[in-house]
Amino acid sequence: MIEQLTNETVELLQALIRNQCVNDGMATSGHEDRSARLLRDELEGTGVDLQTYEPTPGRTSLVCRWPGTDPSAPALCLMGHTDVVPVSPDGWRHDPFGGELIDGEIWGRGAVDMLNLTSSMAVVFRHLVSSGRRYPGDIVYFAVADEEAGGRHGAEVLVRDEWDALNCEYVLTEFGGIPLYSPNGMSLLITTAEKGLAWRRLTVKGSPGHGSMPYGTDNALVKAAEVVGRLSRYRPTPRLDEMWAARVKAMGLPDDLSKKLLDPGRLAEALDELPPSIARNAHSCSHTTFSPNVIEGGVKTNVIPDSVTIEVDIRTLPGEEAADVDAHIAAALGDLADQVETEIIQQGPSTASPTDNKLWDTLRGAIAKAYPEAQVIPSMVTGGTDARFFRDRGAVAYGAGLLSSSVDTGEFFRRFHGHDERIDIESLRLTVALWLDVIDTLWE
């Protein structure tokens, strides 16, 4: 059965990749209606209640609910998003939307973020419903649009306005099951928390003039370049908590390097000793981060620009609010701060779920079937997920899944939003088995 369901997952994953539901942040992008229709067709005929929601034209989400036998039992939601981030095809060895199966791996944008989970959840949900087996609690399958741009056309509005359809106590979504190997054995990271979202648009003002006479002018673009430089050089104080200590222990590094990673004064030195992809993730897990990613300005080659905007991806640590973000920006910009106008694009706090509950215990037991010796470690994801909207409703939400032992941790992180994104079939098989095991034992 597992092999059949894995094969079905491969085929569905390939189809979802080929749908090219690319979300560039504009309301008119995404086109998730393509994958909502595909998934609806896959689940049609099972007898389960299927509902589609389209808060914005073309941005369709699918909700399917398989009722349980006990109204008082907690409901479980399997949530996967159907949109993917844009791609630079020139950096890929294979077609990023070909969904090709090459040497045991499915290639394509979204293969690890997170169409692999979205497809495996759909296949398992269809199998359970088709089998006719009923569980005490409801099982909800939620294929959601617009996760990659903050959920304004997806989970944010649906959790707010359609909670009766989504109502649940437990949620499984992206991402987790990342193996870490050390002399002390294997550890697996399961996401229990995520950083806060604090995107900002900075507007830098100057004075227009003729480009042939730049001396002494107030060029907004030149000033904006300095703003970007100061943000990139800004080094906020790290925050090292118990979750960070557990993460460092699981990495199994030499004692001296581990001690540096646990020392705020020596952390920067320690990060330089880690492989780049691991260092980037470790830095983000211990700092509020600032990434200037979009800049727009200027009207003509021979006109000095008087206004330039910069969009900055800021991710905050637990406990930080909008006022803290403003203080960070002021500290980073120094004497330029009063020359920059700041606008909130999106703002949301860091969220976390506890681990003293049946879902956590069930996940640990299911993971042990695949990796009996592995230690399961709660972790914080550095990007945002739609889990935060469910946590705000009081649900327990984890990022889960399982990767095969052949996937190097650093390589896995590089594939997120990067070139040559792909997932191996063994990881799909392990994840299919994980969902089945969790559901079979959650209500015992």
SVG drawing of the C-alpha trace seen along z (x, -y; Angstrom):
<svg xmlns="http://www.w3.org/2000/svg" viewBox="-21 -71 58 73">
<polyline fill="none" stroke="black" stroke-width="0.4" points="0.0,0.0 2.7,-2.5 4.4,-2.0 1.2,-2.6 0.4,-5.7 4.0,-6.9 3.6,-6.4 0.4,-8.4 2.1,-11.1 4.9,-11.3 2.4,-11.7 0.3,-14.4 3.5,-16.3 4.6,-16.4 1.2,-17.7 1.2,-20.4 4.7,-21.5 3.6,-21.8 0.6,-24.0 3.1,-26.8 1.2,-28.6 3.9,-31.3 3.2,-33.9 5.1,-37.1 3.2,-39.0 0.8,-40.7 -2.9,-39.9 -3.2,-38.9 -0.4,-36.3 -0.6,-32.8 -3.4,-31.3 -3.9,-28.7 -7.3,-27.9 -5.4,-25.6 -4.2,-23.4 -7.5,-23.8 -9.3,-22.3 -6.7,-19.5 -7.0,-18.6 -10.8,-18.8 -10.8,-16.4 -8.5,-14.0 -10.9,-14.0 -14.1,-14.1 -16.2,-10.9 -15.0,-10.0 -18.1,-11.3 -16.3,-13.8 -17.6,-17.4 -15.5,-19.6 -15.6,-23.4 -13.6,-26.0 -13.1,-29.6 -11.9,-32.4 -11.5,-35.7 -9.6,-37.1 -10.2,-36.1 -8.0,-33.2 -6.7,-32.7 -8.7,-29.6 -8.3,-27.4 -9.8,-23.9 -11.2,-22.6 -12.3,-19.0 -13.6,-17.7 -14.0,-14.0 -16.3,-13.9 -15.3,-11.8 -17.5,-9.7 -17.0,-11.7 -18.0,-15.4 -15.9,-16.0 -12.7,-14.6 -10.1,-17.0 -10.0,-17.6 -6.8,-17.4 -6.1,-19.6 -3.5,-18.6 -2.6,-22.0 -0.5,-22.4 -0.1,-25.5 -0.3,-25.3 1.6,-28.5 5.3,-28.7 7.9,-31.5 9.2,-32.9 12.2,-31.2 15.3,-32.2 15.3,-29.4 18.9,-30.2 20.2,-28.9 18.6,-25.5 20.0,-22.3 16.5,-21.1 13.1,-22.7 11.9,-24.3 8.3,-23.5 8.9,-20.2 8.3,-18.0 10.8,-15.5 11.7,-12.3 15.5,-12.1 17.6,-9.6 15.0,-9.0 14.2,-12.7 11.4,-14.9 12.7,-18.3 10.8,-21.5 9.8,-24.7 7.8,-23.8 9.3,-20.2 10.3,-21.0 8.3,-24.1 5.9,-22.6 4.1,-20.7 5.8,-17.5 3.7,-17.7 0.6,-19.1 0.5,-16.2 1.3,-13.5 -1.4,-14.9 -4.0,-14.8 -3.1,-11.2 -3.3,-10.0 -6.6,-11.9 -8.1,-10.3 -6.9,-6.9 -8.5,-7.3 -11.8,-8.5 -12.0,-5.9 -11.3,-3.2 -14.4,-4.2 -12.6,-4.1 -13.8,-6.6 -11.8,-8.1 -13.0,-9.8 -12.0,-13.3 -12.6,-15.1 -9.8,-15.1 -9.6,-18.3 -7.5,-18.6 -6.7,-22.3 -5.0,-23.2 -4.4,-26.9 -3.5,-29.8 -1.1,-32.7 1.2,-31.3 4.3,-32.6 3.1,-36.3 1.7,-36.3 -1.8,-34.7 -3.8,-37.8 -5.6,-35.9 -5.6,-32.6 -5.3,-31.5 -5.4,-34.8 -8.9,-35.7 -10.2,-32.1 -9.2,-31.4 -10.9,-34.7 -14.0,-34.4 -14.5,-30.6 -13.5,-29.2 -16.5,-26.8 -15.1,-25.0 -11.6,-24.9 -12.3,-24.5 -9.6,-22.2 -7.5,-21.7 -4.4,-20.3 -2.6,-21.3 0.2,-19.6 2.0,-21.7 5.5,-22.7 8.3,-22.0 10.0,-19.5 11.6,-16.1 15.1,-17.5 17.8,-15.1 20.9,-16.3 23.8,-13.9 26.4,-14.1 28.7,-11.8 25.8,-11.6 23.4,-10.2 20.6,-11.5 18.2,-14.3 15.1,-15.4 13.8,-19.0 10.1,-19.5 8.8,-23.0 6.9,-24.2 7.5,-28.0 8.2,-30.6 9.7,-34.0 7.5,-37.1 6.9,-38.9 7.7,-42.7 8.0,-43.7 8.7,-47.3 8.7,-49.8 11.3,-52.5 10.9,-55.7 14.1,-57.8 13.6,-61.4 15.9,-63.6 15.8,-66.5 15.5,-66.2 18.1,-67.7 19.9,-67.2 22.0,-64.1 24.9,-65.9 25.5,-68.0 25.6,-65.5 28.0,-67.4 26.5,-68.3 23.0,-67.1 20.6,-65.3 20.3,-62.1 17.7,-59.8 19.2,-56.7 22.7,-57.4 21.1,-57.9 19.1,-54.7 22.3,-52.8 23.7,-53.9 20.4,-52.9 20.7,-49.4 24.4,-49.2 23.6,-50.2 20.8,-47.7 23.0,-44.9 25.8,-45.8 23.4,-46.1 24.1,-43.5 21.4,-43.3 22.0,-41.5 21.4,-37.7 18.9,-36.0 19.8,-32.5 17.1,-30.6 16.4,-27.0 15.3,-26.1 18.6,-27.4 20.5,-25.4 18.7,-22.2 19.4,-23.0 23.1,-23.5 23.3,-20.2 21.6,-18.3 24.2,-19.5 26.9,-17.5 29.7,-20.0 33.1,-20.0 32.8,-21.3 34.7,-24.5 32.5,-25.5 29.3,-24.6 30.4,-26.8 30.9,-29.7 27.5,-29.2 26.0,-29.5 27.9,-32.6 26.3,-35.9 29.7,-37.5 31.3,-34.8 28.4,-33.7 29.5,-35.7 32.9,-34.0 31.2,-30.6 28.9,-31.2 32.0,-31.9 33.2,-28.3 29.9,-26.6 29.1,-25.7 27.5,-28.7 24.0,-27.2 24.0,-26.0 25.4,-29.3 22.6,-31.3 19.9,-29.2 21.6,-29.4 22.0,-33.1 18.4,-33.6 17.3,-31.4 19.2,-33.5 18.8,-37.1 16.1,-39.5 17.1,-39.7 16.9,-42.5 17.1,-41.7 16.6,-44.5 15.2,-42.7 13.4,-45.2 14.4,-48.7 12.5,-51.0 13.2,-54.6 14.3,-56.9 12.5,-58.1 15.1,-58.7 18.9,-58.3 19.6,-62.0 17.3,-62.9 18.5,-62.8 15.8,-60.8 13.9,-62.5 12.3,-59.3 13.4,-55.7 11.6,-52.9 13.2,-49.9 11.3,-46.8 12.9,-45.0 12.1,-41.5 12.4,-41.7 11.9,-38.6 11.5,-39.1 12.3,-36.9 9.7,-36.0 8.5,-38.9 9.3,-41.7 6.6,-44.0 6.3,-46.9 7.9,-49.4 10.9,-47.1 11.2,-47.0 11.1,-50.8 13.9,-50.9 16.0,-48.4 15.6,-50.5 16.5,-53.7 19.6,-52.1 20.7,-50.7 20.2,-53.9 21.6,-56.3 21.7,-59.9 19.8,-58.8 16.8,-57.6 15.0,-61.0 15.4,-61.1 13.5,-57.8 9.8,-57.3 8.7,-53.8 5.5,-52.0 4.3,-48.7 3.7,-46.1 2.9,-43.2 3.3,-42.8 2.7,-39.8 4.3,-38.4 6.3,-35.2 4.1,-32.3 4.7,-29.0 2.9,-25.8 3.5,-23.8 4.7,-20.2 2.7,-18.8 -0.1,-17.4 -1.2,-14.3 -0.2,-15.4 3.4,-15.9 3.5,-12.5 1.9,-10.9 4.4,-12.6 7.3,-11.4 6.0,-7.8 5.4,-7.9 8.9,-9.3 10.4,-6.5 9.0,-3.9 11.2,-5.3 14.2,-6.5 14.1,-4.5 17.2,-6.1 16.4,-9.7 15.9,-12.4 13.0,-14.7 13.9,-18.4 11.4,-21.3 12.7,-24.1 11.8,-27.5 11.3,-28.1 12.9,-31.3 10.3,-32.0 6.6,-32.5 4.0,-29.8 0.2,-29.8 0.4,-27.9 0.5,-31.3 -3.2,-32.0 -4.3,-28.7 -2.1,-29.3 -3.9,-32.7 -7.2,-30.6 -5.8,-28.4 -4.8,-25.4 -1.6,-23.5 0.3,-23.6 3.6,-21.9 5.7,-21.7 6.3,-18.1 7.2,-15.6 10.2,-13.2 13.3,-13.4 15.4,-10.4 18.9,-10.0 20.4,-10.7 19.4,-14.4 22.1,-16.6 20.8,-19.2 22.8,-22.1 21.7,-21.0 18.1,-20.8 18.2,-24.4 19.8,-25.6 16.9,-24.2 14.3,-26.4 13.6,-29.3 16.9,-28.3 18.0,-26.7 17.6,-23.0 14.8,-22.4 14.0,-18.7 12.8,-16.0 13.7,-12.3 11.1,-9.5 12.3,-8.0 11.4,-11.2 8.0,-11.1 7.5,-7.5 8.6,-8.3 6.2,-11.3 3.3,-9.2 3.9,-6.7 4.2,-9.4 0.8,-10.8 -0.8,-7.4 0.9,-6.5 -0.1,-9.8 -3.7,-9.5 -3.9,-5.8 -2.7,-6.6 -3.7,-10.2 -7.1,-9.3 -6.0,-6.1"/>
</svg>
